[in-house]
Amino acid sequence: MDESALAELRSTLAADDYDLAVTDTGGQVRVRITAGPSACEDCLVPKPLMRGVLHKALGVPEDAITLVYPGED
């Protein structure tokens, strides 16, 4: 995992009141993005684009990333 890339992504998301949590479960990585009360609803990029960004930061294949956006369980 590229911690500096993750920190930069967290900072970018935080500017729009989002938080990023990453859980490595052994062959899969679960990424949950949560929204704060003043989050910009239109500011999150589509999931395929976010998976591409996460792939570079996490160093795992895109299909190994489970991505959960606000409002999803």
N, C-alpha and C positions, 0 to 999 in steps of 0.2 A: 504494500500500500504506500502510495506517495502522500505522506502526511502533510506536506506543504500544499499539494494540490487540493487535498481535502479541506484544509484550513481556508484556502482561498475560496473554494466553493461554498463552505459554510458562511464565510463573510459576505459573499455575494448574495446568498439566500437570506441572510439576516437583515440585509439592507431593505428587503421587502417583507420583513417579519415572518420568515420561515426558519425552521430548524431542521437539521439533518442528523439522523441517527443511523449508524452502520453496525450491523451484527454479522460476524463471520461464523457460519454454521458448518464449516468444514469443506464443502465443495460448492456451496452456494453462499452468496452474500445478500443479506436482506437490508435494503435501504428504505427508511421511512422518512418522509418529509411531512412535517406538521406545520400548520399555519397558526400564527398568533392572531390576536384580535384585530390588528390593523393590516393584515396581509393583503397584498394586491392579488386579487383572484385571477387576473389575466397575465400575471408575471411569470408563471411557471411555463417552461417550454414543454412541448409534447414529449411524452414518455420515450419514444425512440431516440430523440435528440439527447434527453437527459441520460439515457443508458449509455450513449456514446461518450458523453463527458465522464460519467462514472467509470466506464471501462478503462479510460486512460488513468484516472486517479486511483482506482482500486487495483489495476493490473490483473483483472480477471476478464474472461470472455463476457460479452454482453448477455448471452443466454444464461449465464450463471448469476445474474443479478435479478433479484426479486425487488421490484420498485413499487412502493406504496405511496400514493399521493393523498393529500388531505381529503377526508371524507370517505376513504376506502378502508376496508378492514382486511 
